Each structure stands twice: as C-alpha cells, then as structure tokens.
Amino acid sequence: MPMGGVELLVILAILLLFFGAKRVPQLARSLGTGARELKKAASEDADEGEKKAASDGADGGEAKAASETYASERDGVRTEGRERRDN
C-alpha cells in the first residue's frame, strides 16, 4: 500500500516533535550522505567485479592450467613425469 500525502505529513510532524526543527535537516543531510556513499561503494564494487571478470577471461587459459596442475598434484599425480604416488 503506497503512502499518501497525509501519512508523510504525520511522519514529518512526529520527526519534528522528537528531534526538533534544528536537528531534522542534520538528520536528512547525514542520511543523504550515507546513501551517496553506499551507491558509490556499490558502483565501485560492480566496476571491480567487471574488471576481474574481464581479466579472468583474458587469462582463462593460464588459470585453467594452474587449477589443473593443482588438482593433479593434490590427487598425487605428477604431470611432468606422469607418475602416480601410491598411499
């Protein structure tokens, strides 16, 4: 259910009663600053994720080879000599 004009006026009146006329603009300013910082951090995080995805795509062959080497060493298979370690 959307809020109408009357509901917003009631909320503003309650804010004025609780915080006073001097404090309400400060609260609104700090809320705006916090929202701006949150948007900035979210966009930076998204940009960072896109850059990482682009670099992973460019280095995909190297990353795949490195993960295969790690997996084979972990399982006891040496890729250079094609030897298998018995436990």
TILOLUM-747930 format. One record per residue: residue number from 1; residue in three letters; x, y, z of N, C-alpha, C, O in turn. Coordinates in steps of 0.1 Angstrom, whole numbers, plus 5000, padded with zeros to 4 digits. Example, Ala and Ser with C-alpha at 12.3 -4.5 7.8 and 13.67 -1.06 7.14 Angstrom:
<rs>
<r seq="1" type="ALA" n_X="5132" n_Y="4943" n_Z="5078" ca_X="5123" ca_Y="4955" ca_Z="5078" c_X="5132" c_Y="4967" c_Z="5078" o_X="5142" o_Y="4967" o_Z="5085"/>
<r seq="2" type="SER" n_X="5128" n_Y="4978" n_Z="5071" ca_X="5137" ca_Y="4989" ca_Z="5071" c_X="5129" c_Y="5000" c_Z="5079" o_X="5134" o_Y="5011" o_Z="5080"/>
</rs>
This chain:
<rs>
<r seq="1" type="MET" n_X="5009" n_Y="4988" n_Z="5000" ca_X="5000" ca_Y="5000" ca_Z="5000" c_X="5009" c_Y="5012" c_Z="5000" o_X="5017" o_Y="5014" o_Z="5009"/>
<r seq="2" type="PRO" n_X="5008" n_Y="5021" n_Z="4990" ca_X="5016" ca_Y="5033" ca_Z="4989" c_X="5012" c_Y="5043" c_Z="4999" o_X="5001" o_Y="5044" o_Z="5004"/>
<r seq="3" type="MET" n_X="5022" n_Y="5051" n_Z="5003" ca_X="5020" ca_Y="5062" ca_Z="5013" c_X="5015" c_Y="5074" c_Z="5006" o_X="5019" o_Y="5078" o_Z="4995"/>
<r seq="4" type="GLY" n_X="5005" n_Y="5080" n_Z="5012" ca_X="4999" ca_Y="5093" ca_Z="5006" c_X="5005" c_Y="5105" c_Z="5013" o_X="5014" o_Y="5104" o_Z="5021"/>
<r seq="5" type="GLY" n_X="5000" n_Y="5116" n_Z="5009" ca_X="5004" ca_Y="5129" ca_Z="5014" c_X="5002" c_Y="5131" c_Z="5029" o_X="5010" o_Y="5136" o_Z="5037"/>
<r seq="6" type="VAL" n_X="4990" n_Y="5126" n_Z="5034" ca_X="4987" ca_Y="5127" ca_Z="5048" c_X="4996" c_Y="5119" c_Z="5057" o_X="5001" o_Y="5124" o_Z="5067"/>
<r seq="7" type="GLU" n_X="5000" n_Y="5107" n_Z="5052" ca_X="5009" ca_Y="5099" ca_Z="5060" c_X="5023" c_Y="5105" c_Z="5061" o_X="5029" o_Y="5105" o_Z="5072"/>
<r seq="8" type="LEU" n_X="5027" n_Y="5111" n_Z="5050" ca_X="5040" ca_Y="5118" ca_Z="5050" c_X="5040" c_Y="5130" c_Z="5060" o_X="5050" o_Y="5132" o_Z="5067"/>
<r seq="9" type="LEU" n_X="5029" n_Y="5137" n_Z="5060" ca_X="5029" ca_Y="5149" ca_Z="5069" c_X="5029" c_Y="5144" c_Z="5083" o_X="5035" o_Y="5151" o_Z="5092"/>
<r seq="10" type="VAL" n_X="5022" n_Y="5133" n_Z="5087" ca_X="5022" ca_Y="5128" ca_Z="5100" c_X="5036" c_Y="5124" c_Z="5104" o_X="5040" o_Y="5127" o_Z="5116"/>
<r seq="11" type="ILE" n_X="5043" n_Y="5117" n_Z="5096" ca_X="5056" ca_Y="5113" ca_Z="5099" c_X="5065" c_Y="5125" c_Z="5101" o_X="5074" o_Y="5125" o_Z="5110"/>
<r seq="12" type="LEU" n_X="5064" n_Y="5135" n_Z="5092" ca_X="5072" ca_Y="5147" ca_Z="5094" c_X="5069" c_Y="5154" c_Z="5107" o_X="5078" o_Y="5159" o_Z="5114"/>
<r seq="13" type="ALA" n_X="5057" n_Y="5155" n_Z="5111" ca_X="5053" ca_Y="5161" ca_Z="5124" c_X="5059" c_Y="5153" c_Z="5135" o_X="5064" o_Y="5159" o_Z="5145"/>
<r seq="14" type="ILE" n_X="5059" n_Y="5140" n_Z="5135" ca_X="5064" ca_Y="5132" ca_Z="5146" c_X="5079" c_Y="5134" c_Z="5146" o_X="5085" o_Y="5135" o_Z="5157"/>
<r seq="15" type="LEU" n_X="5086" n_Y="5135" n_Z="5135" ca_X="5101" ca_Y="5138" ca_Z="5135" c_X="5104" c_Y="5151" c_Z="5141" o_X="5113" o_Y="5153" o_Z="5148"/>
<r seq="16" type="LEU" n_X="5096" n_Y="5161" n_Z="5138" ca_X="5098" ca_Y="5174" ca_Z="5143" c_X="5096" c_Y="5174" c_Z="5159" o_X="5103" o_Y="5181" o_Z="5166"/>
<r seq="17" type="LEU" n_X="5086" n_Y="5167" n_Z="5163" ca_X="5084" ca_Y="5166" ca_Z="5178" c_X="5095" c_Y="5159" c_Z="5185" o_X="5100" o_Y="5163" o_Z="5196"/>
<r seq="18" type="PHE" n_X="5100" n_Y="5148" n_Z="5179" ca_X="5111" ca_Y="5140" ca_Z="5185" c_X="5124" c_Y="5147" c_Z="5185" o_X="5132" o_Y="5148" o_Z="5195"/>
<r seq="19" type="PHE" n_X="5128" n_Y="5153" n_Z="5173" ca_X="5141" ca_Y="5158" ca_Z="5171" c_X="5143" c_Y="5173" c_Z="5171" o_X="5153" o_Y="5178" o_Z="5173"/>
<r seq="20" type="GLY" n_X="5132" n_Y="5180" n_Z="5169" ca_X="5132" ca_Y="5195" ca_Z="5168" c_X="5136" c_Y="5200" c_Z="5155" o_X="5141" o_Y="5192" o_Z="5146"/>
<r seq="21" type="ALA" n_X="5133" n_Y="5213" n_Z="5152" ca_X="5135" ca_Y="5219" ca_Z="5139" c_X="5150" c_Y="5220" c_Z="5135" o_X="5153" o_Y="5219" o_Z="5123"/>
<r seq="22" type="LYS" n_X="5159" n_Y="5221" n_Z="5145" ca_X="5173" ca_Y="5222" ca_Z="5142" c_X="5179" c_Y="5209" c_Z="5138" o_X="5188" o_Y="5209" o_Z="5130"/>
<r seq="23" type="ARG" n_X="5174" n_Y="5198" n_Z="5144" ca_X="5181" ca_Y="5185" ca_Z="5142" c_X="5176" c_Y="5178" c_Z="5129" o_X="5184" o_Y="5170" o_Z="5124"/>
<r seq="24" type="VAL" n_X="5164" n_Y="5180" n_Z="5124" ca_X="5158" ca_Y="5173" ca_Z="5113" c_X="5167" c_Y="5176" c_Z="5100" o_X="5170" o_Y="5166" o_Z="5093"/>
<r seq="25" type="PRO" n_X="5171" n_Y="5188" n_Z="5097" ca_X="5179" ca_Y="5190" ca_Z="5085" c_X="5193" c_Y="5182" c_Z="5086" o_X="5198" o_Y="5177" o_Z="5076"/>
<r seq="26" type="GLN" n_X="5198" n_Y="5182" n_Z="5098" ca_X="5211" ca_Y="5175" ca_Z="5100" c_X="5209" c_Y="5160" c_Z="5098" o_X="5217" o_Y="5153" o_Z="5092"/>
<r seq="27" type="LEU" n_X="5198" n_Y="5154" n_Z="5103" ca_X="5195" ca_Y="5140" ca_Z="5100" c_X="5193" c_Y="5137" c_Z="5086" o_X="5198" o_Y="5127" o_Z="5081"/>
<r seq="28" type="ALA" n_X="5186" n_Y="5146" n_Z="5079" ca_X="5183" ca_Y="5144" ca_Z="5064" c_X="5197" c_Y="5145" c_Z="5057" o_X="5199" o_Y="5137" o_Z="5047"/>
<r seq="29" type="ARG" n_X="5205" n_Y="5154" n_Z="5060" ca_X="5218" ca_Y="5155" ca_Z="5054" c_X="5227" c_Y="5143" c_Z="5056" o_X="5233" o_Y="5138" o_Z="5047"/>
<r seq="30" type="SER" n_X="5227" n_Y="5138" n_Z="5068" ca_X="5235" ca_Y="5126" ca_Z="5071" c_X="5229" c_Y="5114" c_Z="5064" o_X="5237" o_Y="5105" o_Z="5060"/>
<r seq="31" type="LEU" n_X="5216" n_Y="5113" n_Z="5063" ca_X="5210" ca_Y="5102" ca_Z="5055" c_X="5214" c_Y="5103" c_Z="5041" o_X="5217" o_Y="5092" o_Z="5034"/>
<r seq="32" type="GLY" n_X="5214" n_Y="5115" n_Z="5035" ca_X="5217" ca_Y="5117" ca_Z="5021" c_X="5232" c_Y="5113" c_Z="5019" o_X="5235" o_Y="5107" o_Z="5009"/>
<r seq="33" type="THR" n_X="5241" n_Y="5117" n_Z="5028" ca_X="5255" ca_Y="5114" ca_Z="5027" c_X="5257" c_Y="5099" c_Z="5027" o_X="5265" o_Y="5093" o_Z="5020"/>
<r seq="34" type="GLY" n_X="5250" n_Y="5092" n_Z="5037" ca_X="5252" ca_Y="5078" ca_Z="5038" c_X="5247" c_Y="5070" c_Z="5025" o_X="5253" o_Y="5061" o_Z="5021"/>
<r seq="35" type="ALA" n_X="5235" n_Y="5075" n_Z="5020" ca_X="5230" ca_Y="5069" ca_Z="5008" c_X="5240" c_Y="5071" c_Z="4996" o_X="5242" o_Y="5062" o_Z="4988"/>
<r seq="36" type="ARG" n_X="5246" n_Y="5083" n_Z="4995" ca_X="5255" ca_Y="5086" ca_Z="4984" c_X="5268" c_Y="5077" c_Z="4985" o_X="5272" o_Y="5071" o_Z="4975"/>
<r seq="37" type="GLU" n_X="5273" n_Y="5075" n_Z="4997" ca_X="5284" ca_Y="5066" ca_Z="4999" c_X="5281" c_Y="5052" c_Z="4996" o_X="5290" o_Y="5045" o_Z="4991"/>
<r seq="38" type="LEU" n_X="5269" n_Y="5048" n_Z="5000" ca_X="5265" ca_Y="5034" ca_Z="4997" c_X="5264" c_Y="5031" c_Z="4982" o_X="5269" o_Y="5021" o_Z="4977"/>
<r seq="39" type="LYS" n_X="5259" n_Y="5041" n_Z="4974" ca_X="5258" ca_Y="5040" ca_Z="4960" c_X="5272" c_Y="5040" c_Z="4954" o_X="5275" o_Y="5032" o_Z="4945"/>
<r seq="40" type="LYS" n_X="5281" n_Y="5048" n_Z="4959" ca_X="5294" ca_Y="5049" ca_Z="4954" c_X="5302" c_Y="5036" c_Z="4956" o_X="5308" o_Y="5031" o_Z="4947"/>
<r seq="41" type="ALA" n_X="5300" n_Y="5030" n_Z="4968" ca_X="5307" ca_Y="5018" ca_Z="4971" c_X="5301" c_Y="5006" c_Z="4963" o_X="5309" o_Y="4998" o_Z="4958"/>
<r seq="42" type="ALA" n_X="5288" n_Y="5006" n_Z="4960" ca_X="5282" ca_Y="4996" ca_Z="4952" c_X="5287" c_Y="4997" c_Z="4938" o_X="5289" o_Y="4986" o_Z="4932"/>
<r seq="43" type="SER" n_X="5288" n_Y="5009" n_Z="4933" ca_X="5292" ca_Y="5010" ca_Z="4919" c_X="5307" c_Y="5007" c_Z="4917" o_X="5311" o_Y="5001" o_Z="4907"/>
<r seq="44" type="GLU" n_X="5315" n_Y="5010" n_Z="4927" ca_X="5329" ca_Y="5006" ca_Z="4927" c_X="5331" c_Y="4991" c_Z="4928" o_X="5339" o_Y="4986" o_Z="4921"/>
<r seq="45" type="ASP" n_X="5323" n_Y="4985" n_Z="4936" ca_X="5323" ca_Y="4970" ca_Z="4937" c_X="5319" c_Y="4964" c_Z="4924" o_X="5325" o_Y="4954" o_Z="4920"/>
<r seq="46" type="ALA" n_X="5309" n_Y="4969" n_Z="4917" ca_X="5305" ca_Y="4964" ca_Z="4905" c_X="5315" c_Y="4966" c_Z="4894" o_X="5318" o_Y="4957" o_Z="4886"/>
<r seq="47" type="ASP" n_X="5322" n_Y="4977" n_Z="4894" ca_X="5332" ca_Y="4980" ca_Z="4884" c_X="5344" c_Y="4971" c_Z="4887" o_X="5350" o_Y="4965" o_Z="4877"/>
<r seq="48" type="GLU" n_X="5347" n_Y="4968" n_Z="4899" ca_X="5358" ca_Y="4959" ca_Z="4903" c_X="5355" c_Y="4945" c_Z="4898" o_X="5364" o_Y="4938" o_Z="4894"/>
<r seq="49" type="GLY" n_X="5343" n_Y="4941" n_Z="4900" ca_X="5339" ca_Y="4928" ca_Z="4896" c_X="5339" c_Y="4926" c_Z="4881" o_X="5343" o_Y="4915" o_Z="4876"/>
<r seq="50" type="GLU" n_X="5335" n_Y="4936" n_Z="4874" ca_X="5336" ca_Y="4936" ca_Z="4859" c_X="5351" c_Y="4935" c_Z="4854" o_X="5354" o_Y="4928" o_Z="4845"/>
<r seq="51" type="LYS" n_X="5359" n_Y="4943" n_Z="4861" ca_X="5373" ca_Y="4942" ca_Z="4857" c_X="5379" c_Y="4929" c_Z="4860" o_X="5387" o_Y="4924" o_Z="4852"/>
<r seq="52" type="LYS" n_X="5376" n_Y="4923" n_Z="4871" ca_X="5381" ca_Y="4910" ca_Z="4874" c_X="5376" c_Y="4899" c_Z="4865" o_X="5383" o_Y="4890" o_Z="4860"/>
<r seq="53" type="ALA" n_X="5363" n_Y="4900" n_Z="4861" ca_X="5358" ca_Y="4891" ca_Z="4851" c_X="5364" c_Y="4892" c_Z="4838" o_X="5367" o_Y="4882" o_Z="4831"/>
<r seq="54" type="ALA" n_X="5367" n_Y="4905" n_Z="4834" ca_X="5374" ca_Y="4907" ca_Z="4821" c_X="5388" c_Y="4901" c_Z="4821" o_X="5393" o_Y="4895" o_Z="4812"/>
<r seq="55" type="SER" n_X="5395" n_Y="4903" n_Z="4833" ca_X="5409" ca_Y="4898" ca_Z="4834" c_X="5409" c_Y="4883" c_Z="4835" o_X="5418" o_Y="4877" o_Z="4830"/>
<r seq="56" type="ASP" n_X="5399" n_Y="4877" n_Z="4841" ca_X="5398" ca_Y="4863" ca_Z="4842" c_X="5396" c_Y="4857" c_Z="4828" o_X="5401" o_Y="4846" o_Z="4825"/>
<r seq="57" type="GLY" n_X="5388" n_Y="4864" n_Z="4820" ca_X="5385" ca_Y="4859" ca_Z="4806" c_X="5398" c_Y="4860" c_Z="4798" o_X="5400" o_Y="4851" o_Z="4789"/>
<r seq="58" type="ALA" n_X="5406" n_Y="4870" n_Z="4800" ca_X="5419" ca_Y="4871" ca_Z="4792" c_X="5429" c_Y="4861" c_Z="4797" o_X="5437" o_Y="4856" o_Z="4788"/>
<r seq="59" type="ASP" n_X="5429" n_Y="4858" n_Z="4810" ca_X="5439" ca_Y="4848" ca_Z="4815" c_X="5433" c_Y="4835" c_Z="4817" o_X="5438" o_Y="4827" o_Z="4825"/>
<r seq="60" type="GLY" n_X="5422" n_Y="4832" n_Z="4811" ca_X="5415" ca_Y="4819" ca_Z="4813" c_X="5423" c_Y="4807" c_Z="4811" o_X="5422" o_Y="4797" o_Z="4819"/>
<r seq="61" type="GLY" n_X="5431" n_Y="4807" n_Z="4801" ca_X="5439" ca_Y="4795" ca_Z="4798" c_X="5450" c_Y="4793" c_Z="4808" o_X="5452" o_Y="4781" o_Z="4812"/>
<r seq="62" type="GLU" n_X="5456" n_Y="4803" n_Z="4813" ca_X="5466" ca_Y="4802" ca_Z="4823" c_X="5460" c_Y="4797" c_Z="4836" o_X="5465" o_Y="4789" o_Z="4844"/>
<r seq="63" type="ALA" n_X="5448" n_Y="4803" n_Z="4840" ca_X="5441" ca_Y="4800" ca_Z="4852" c_X="5437" c_Y="4785" c_Z="4852" o_X="5438" o_Y="4778" o_Z="4862"/>
<r seq="64" type="LYS" n_X="5432" n_Y="4781" n_Z="4840" ca_X="5428" ca_Y="4767" ca_Z="4839" c_X="5439" c_Y="4757" c_Z="4840" o_X="5438" o_Y="4747" o_Z="4847"/>
<r seq="65" type="ALA" n_X="5450" n_Y="4761" n_Z="4834" ca_X="5462" ca_Y="4752" ca_Z="4835" c_X="5467" c_Y="4751" c_Z="4849" o_X="5471" o_Y="4741" o_Z="4854"/>
<r seq="66" type="ALA" n_X="5467" n_Y="4763" n_Z="4856" ca_X="5472" ca_Y="4763" ca_Z="4870" c_X="5462" c_Y="4755" c_Z="4879" o_X="5467" o_Y="4748" o_Z="4888"/>
<r seq="67" type="SER" n_X="5449" n_Y="4756" n_Z="4877" ca_X="5440" ca_Y="4748" ca_Z="4885" c_X="5441" c_Y="4733" c_Z="4882" o_X="5440" o_Y="4725" o_Z="4891"/>
<r seq="68" type="GLU" n_X="5444" n_Y="4729" n_Z="4870" ca_X="5446" ca_Y="4715" ca_Z="4866" c_X="5458" c_Y="4710" c_Z="4873" o_X="5459" o_Y="4698" o_Z="4878"/>
<r seq="69" type="THR" n_X="5469" n_Y="4718" n_Z="4873" ca_X="5482" ca_Y="4714" ca_Z="4879" c_X="5479" c_Y="4712" c_Z="4894" o_X="5484" o_Y="4702" o_Z="4900"/>
<r seq="70" type="TYR" n_X="5472" n_Y="4721" n_Z="4900" ca_X="5470" ca_Y="4720" ca_Z="4915" c_X="5462" c_Y="4707" c_Z="4918" o_X="5465" o_Y="4700" o_Z="4927"/>
<r seq="71" type="ALA" n_X="5451" n_Y="4705" n_Z="4909" ca_X="5443" ca_Y="4693" ca_Z="4912" c_X="5450" c_Y="4680" c_Z="4910" o_X="5449" o_Y="4671" o_Z="4918"/>
<r seq="72" type="SER" n_X="5459" n_Y="4680" n_Z="4900" ca_X="5467" ca_Y="4668" ca_Z="4898" c_X="5477" c_Y="4665" c_Z="4909" o_X="5479" o_Y="4654" o_Z="4913"/>
<r seq="73" type="GLU" n_X="5483" n_Y="4676" n_Z="4914" ca_X="5493" ca_Y="4675" ca_Z="4925" c_X="5485" c_Y="4671" c_Z="4938" o_X="5491" o_Y="4663" o_Z="4946"/>
<r seq="74" type="ARG" n_X="5474" n_Y="4676" n_Z="4940" ca_X="5466" ca_Y="4673" ca_Z="4951" c_X="5462" c_Y="4658" c_Z="4951" o_X="5462" o_Y="4652" o_Z="4962"/>
<r seq="75" type="ASP" n_X="5459" n_Y="4653" n_Z="4940" ca_X="5455" ca_Y="4639" ca_Z="4939" c_X="5466" c_Y="4629" c_Z="4938" o_X="5464" o_Y="4617" o_Z="4938"/>
<r seq="76" type="GLY" n_X="5479" n_Y="4634" n_Z="4938" ca_X="5490" ca_Y="4626" ca_Z="4938" c_X="5495" c_Y="4622" c_Z="4924" o_X="5504" o_Y="4613" o_Z="4923"/>
<r seq="77" type="VAL" n_X="5491" n_Y="4630" n_Z="4914" ca_X="5495" ca_Y="4627" ca_Z="4901" c_X="5505" c_Y="4638" c_Z="4897" o_X="5502" o_Y="4650" o_Z="4899"/>
<r seq="78" type="ARG" n_X="5517" n_Y="4634" n_Z="4892" ca_X="5527" ca_Y="4644" ca_Z="4888" c_X="5526" c_Y="4645" c_Z="4873" o_X="5527" o_Y="4635" o_Z="4866"/>
<r seq="79" type="THR" n_X="5523" n_Y="4657" n_Z="4868" ca_X="5521" ca_Y="4659" ca_Z="4854" c_X="5534" c_Y="4659" c_Z="4846" o_X="5534" o_Y="4655" o_Z="4834"/>
<r seq="80" type="GLU" n_X="5545" n_Y="4663" n_Z="4852" ca_X="5557" ca_Y="4663" ca_Z="4844" c_X="5562" c_Y="4649" c_Z="4841" o_X="5565" o_Y="4646" o_Z="4829"/>
<r seq="81" type="GLY" n_X="5563" n_Y="4640" n_Z="4851" ca_X="5568" ca_Y="4626" ca_Z="4849" c_X="5557" c_Y="4616" c_Z="4847" o_X="5559" o_Y="4605" o_Z="4845"/>
<r seq="82" type="ARG" n_X="5544" n_Y="4621" n_Z="4848" ca_X="5533" ca_Y="4612" ca_Z="4847" c_X="5534" c_Y="4600" c_Z="4857" o_X="5530" o_Y="4589" o_Z="4854"/>
<r seq="83" type="GLU" n_X="5538" n_Y="4604" n_Z="4869" ca_X="5539" ca_Y="4594" ca_Z="4880" c_X="5528" c_Y="4595" c_Z="4889" o_X="5522" o_Y="4606" o_Z="4891"/>
<r seq="84" type="ARG" n_X="5524" n_Y="4584" n_Z="4895" ca_X="5513" ca_Y="4584" ca_Z="4905" c_X="5519" c_Y="4579" c_Z="4918" o_X="5526" o_Y="4569" o_Z="4919"/>
<r seq="85" type="ARG" n_X="5516" n_Y="4587" n_Z="4928" ca_X="5520" ca_Y="4583" ca_Z="4941" c_X="5510" c_Y="4573" c_Z="4948" o_X="5498" o_Y="4576" o_Z="4948"/>
<r seq="86" type="ASP" n_X="5515" n_Y="4562" n_Z="4953" ca_X="5506" ca_Y="4553" ca_Z="4960" c_X="5507" c_Y="4555" c_Z="4975" o_X="5517" o_Y="4557" o_Z="4981"/>
<r seq="87" type="ASN" n_X="5495" n_Y="4556" n_Z="4981" ca_X="5494" ca_Y="4558" ca_Z="4995" c_X="5494" c_Y="4545" c_Z="5003" o_X="5493" o_Y="4546" o_Z="5015"/>
</rs>
